[in-house]
Amino acid sequence: MSKHKIKLEDDCLASFSKALKKEINNNLKFYKRIDKEKAKEYQVAYSNVIFILKQKAEEFCIPLSDLGIEDYDVPKIEDDFDI
């Protein structure tokens, strides 16, 4: 595999991770306002997605910092917490 192709794949993964984090945060903000129970369900599902993404990145020796998810956790849905 060429270095160019690897760079494109790395950039794609990093871009995907950034877009996923933004989507998660925006969706949870939305659902928290209209339906807290639905927001909690989404929070659990998104947590599983992030867990799998981190697990697979580590499996393939991709540093989590390269994906921008090294310290990212899906925001918790709580009454006194604003996402």
RAFEN-V439480 format. One record per backbone hydrogen bond with DSSP energy under -1.0 kcal/mol. CO is the residue of the C=O (numbers start at 1). NH is the residue of the N-H. If there is no record, write none. Layout:
BEGIN
CO&NH + CO&NH
END
This chain:
BEGIN
2&6 + 3&7 + 4&8 + 5&9 + 6&10 + 7&11 + 8&12 + 9&13 + 10&14 + 11&15 + 12&16 + 13&17 + 14&18 + 15&19 + 16&20 + 17&21 + 18&22 + 19&23 + 20&24 + 21&25 + 22&26 + 23&27 + 24&28 + 25&29 + 26&30 + 27&31 + 28&32 + 29&33 + 30&34 + 31&35 + 35&39 + 36&40 + 37&41 + 38&42 + 39&43 + 40&44 + 41&45 + 42&46 + 43&47 + 44&48 + 45&49 + 46&50 + 47&51 + 48&52 + 49&53 + 50&54 + 51&55 + 52&56 + 53&57 + 54&58 + 55&59 + 56&60 + 57&62 + 58&61 + 63&66 + 64&69 + 78&81
END
